[in-house]
Amino acid sequence: MKRISGFTLIELILTIIVVGIIAIAASNTLVLGFQSYNDSIDRQDNQMQAKFVIEKLSRELRHAVPNSTEVVSSQCVSFIPLEVSAFYLEFPQFNQKKIDTILLTNDTSNLDNFRLVINPSTQSDLLDETHNRFITVESMTQSGGISTFYFPNAINNPAFISSSVSERAFIYRPSVVEYCVQARGVFRNGVQIASQVTSGGFSIDNASLNRNSMIQLILTFENELGETTQYQHDVQVINVP
């Protein structure tokens, strides 16, 4: 009589137990792997946010109108973006209604109603008409590489206080850009560009005879794991027109 081979109940039970142990070990390994991946993504997100804020703020500050940067409070810094830079050919005289320049750009877009300033000292010089430190462009013509700006002889009297050492003129819009650290985030003109910021702020180291002023940015991020990372960055801003 032929004998039929098979598994005993004990063998089946042992097999189930071994497979269960292997499955539990494998699932724990997968859970730890996914958890480590999520943790690294969270840390990387903080790093990317910090890098984005630092890079964006640095670029904008370096392309701001000279002496337009102010630390409004320890939480906010403001500045006026530069649209076009130029060399002027002759310093404008009192009551003169035009100025000849060489624009440092190939963009010949319409600059009507923009403002032009030479040698500004403060942000107020670029915004307050009573300071008489800028003119409002009425029209512009170009000929042979020379751009001539015309302006009305009204409130913006072109009696500039001083000329520029480098004979530079700056064209800009009278709009202020402000970065603030508040409400667990970084905001640019009220629009949030970074989150998970627990603290931070700005400080300014004023210019000296040897260097331009420095804006210091400090940001502290906290991820979902409760880990905090502090980022500190210095940006040199232009002061000499």
C-alpha positions in Angstrom: 0.0 0.0 0.0 1.4 3.4 -1.1 2.1 5.8 1.8 0.9 9.5 1.3 3.3 12.1 2.7 2.1 15.6 4.1 2.5 18.2 6.8 1.6 17.7 10.3 -0.4 20.2 12.3 2.7 21.1 14.4 4.7 21.8 11.2 2.0 24.1 9.9 1.8 26.0 13.1 5.6 26.5 13.2 5.5 27.6 9.6 2.8 30.2 10.3 4.7 31.5 13.4 8.0 31.8 11.4 6.2 33.6 8.5 4.5 35.9 11.0 7.8 36.8 12.7 9.4 37.6 9.3 6.3 39.6 8.2 6.4 41.7 11.5 10.1 42.3 11.1 9.7 43.3 7.5 6.8 45.6 8.3 8.7 47.3 11.1 11.7 47.8 8.8 9.3 49.4 6.2 7.7 51.6 8.8 11.1 52.8 10.0 12.2 53.4 6.5 9.1 55.5 5.7 9.4 57.3 9.0 13.1 58.1 8.2 12.1 59.3 4.7 9.4 61.6 6.1 11.7 63.0 8.7 14.4 63.7 6.1 11.8 65.3 3.8 10.7 67.5 6.7 14.2 68.6 7.5 14.9 69.2 3.8 11.7 71.3 3.5 13.1 73.6 6.3 16.4 73.9 4.5 14.8 74.6 1.2 12.6 77.3 2.7 15.6 78.9 4.4 17.7 78.8 1.3 14.8 80.3 -0.8 14.3 83.2 1.6 18.0 84.0 2.0 18.6 83.8 -1.8 15.6 85.9 -2.7 16.2 88.6 0.0 19.9 88.8 -0.9 19.2 89.3 -4.6 16.6 92.0 -4.0 18.8 93.8 -1.5 21.8 93.9 -3.8 19.6 95.4 -6.5 17.9 98.0 -4.4 18.4 101.8 -4.8 21.5 102.8 -2.8 20.7 104.0 0.8 17.1 102.9 0.5 17.4 100.0 2.9 16.0 100.4 6.4 15.4 98.1 9.3 11.9 99.2 10.3 12.0 97.1 13.4 13.9 94.1 14.5 11.3 92.1 12.7 11.1 93.9 9.4 13.4 95.3 6.7 12.3 97.5 3.8 13.9 98.8 0.6 13.1 100.3 -2.8 13.9 98.1 -5.9 16.0 99.6 -8.6 14.5 99.5 -12.1 17.3 101.0 -14.2 20.8 102.3 -13.5 22.5 104.9 -15.7 25.4 107.3 -16.0 24.5 110.9 -16.4 26.6 113.0 -18.8 26.2 116.3 -17.0 24.9 117.2 -13.5 21.5 118.8 -13.8 21.4 122.5 -13.0 18.7 124.4 -11.1 15.5 124.6 -13.1 16.8 122.4 -15.9 14.1 120.2 -17.3 16.1 117.4 -18.8 19.1 115.2 -18.2 21.2 113.2 -20.7 22.1 109.7 -19.6 23.6 106.4 -20.8 21.3 103.6 -19.6 23.1 100.4 -18.3 20.5 98.2 -19.9 19.3 97.1 -23.3 15.7 97.4 -22.2 14.2 100.5 -23.8 10.7 100.0 -22.2 8.6 103.0 -21.3 9.9 104.7 -18.1 7.3 107.5 -18.0 6.2 108.4 -14.5 9.2 106.6 -13.0 11.4 108.6 -10.6 15.1 109.5 -11.1 17.5 110.3 -8.3 21.1 111.2 -7.9 23.0 110.5 -4.6 20.1 109.7 -2.3 20.9 109.6 1.5 17.8 107.9 3.0 14.7 106.1 1.9 12.7 109.3 2.6 14.6 111.0 -0.1 13.1 108.6 -2.6 9.5 108.9 -1.4 9.0 112.4 0.1 8.4 115.1 -2.5 9.2 117.8 0.1 12.8 116.7 0.2 13.3 117.8 -3.5 15.8 115.0 -4.1 14.2 113.3 -7.1 12.4 114.1 -10.3 9.5 112.4 -11.9 10.1 111.3 -15.5 7.6 112.9 -17.9 9.0 111.4 -21.1 12.2 109.9 -22.5 13.9 110.0 -26.0 16.9 108.0 -27.3 19.4 109.0 -29.9 22.8 107.5 -30.6 22.9 105.6 -27.4 22.0 108.6 -25.3 18.8 108.6 -23.3 17.3 112.0 -22.4 14.8 112.2 -19.6 12.4 115.1 -19.5 10.6 116.2 -16.4 8.2 119.0 -15.4 9.5 121.8 -13.2 6.8 121.4 -10.6 7.0 120.1 -7.1 10.0 117.9 -7.9 12.4 120.8 -8.3 15.7 119.4 -9.7 17.9 121.4 -7.4 19.9 118.3 -6.4 22.0 118.7 -3.3 25.1 116.9 -4.5 26.4 115.1 -7.5 27.5 111.4 -7.6 31.1 110.5 -7.3 30.6 107.9 -10.0 28.1 110.1 -12.0 25.3 107.6 -11.4 21.6 108.1 -11.7 19.0 105.6 -10.5 15.5 105.1 -11.9 12.8 103.5 -9.7 9.1 103.2 -8.9 8.0 104.8 -5.6 7.1 101.5 -4.1 8.6 99.9 -1.0 9.3 96.2 -0.6 9.1 94.9 3.0 10.2 91.6 4.5 8.9 90.7 7.9 9.3 87.8 10.3 6.0 87.3 12.1 3.2 84.8 12.8 5.6 81.8 12.5 6.6 82.8 9.0 8.4 85.1 6.6 6.3 87.6 4.7 7.1 89.7 1.6 4.6 92.6 1.4 2.1 90.6 3.4 2.5 87.4 1.3 3.9 84.4 3.2 7.0 82.9 1.5 8.2 80.6 4.4 6.5 78.8 7.3 7.6 77.0 10.5 9.6 80.0 11.6 9.7 80.2 15.4 11.8 83.3 15.7 14.1 85.6 13.7 14.7 89.2 12.7 16.9 91.7 11.0 19.7 94.0 12.2 21.9 96.5 10.3 25.5 97.3 10.7 25.9 100.8 9.3 28.5 101.6 6.6 32.0 102.8 7.4 34.8 104.4 5.4 36.0 100.9 4.4 32.8 99.0 3.5 29.1 99.2 2.8 26.5 98.5 5.4 25.5 94.9 6.2 22.0 93.5 6.8 22.0 90.5 9.1 19.2 88.0 8.8 18.5 85.4 11.5 15.8 82.7 11.1 15.0 79.8 13.4 12.9 77.0 11.9 11.2 74.2 13.8 10.1 71.0 12.1 7.3 68.6 13.1 9.8 66.6 15.1 10.4 69.5 17.4 14.0 70.0 16.0 15.1 73.6 15.6 17.7 74.9 13.2 19.0 78.5 13.1 20.2 80.2 9.9 22.3 83.3 9.9 23.2 85.3 6.8 24.8 88.6 6.1 24.0 90.7 3.0 26.1 93.6 1.9 24.0 96.4 0.5 25.1 99.3 -1.7 25.5 102.7 -0.1 27.8 104.6 -2.4 25.8 105.8 -5.5 
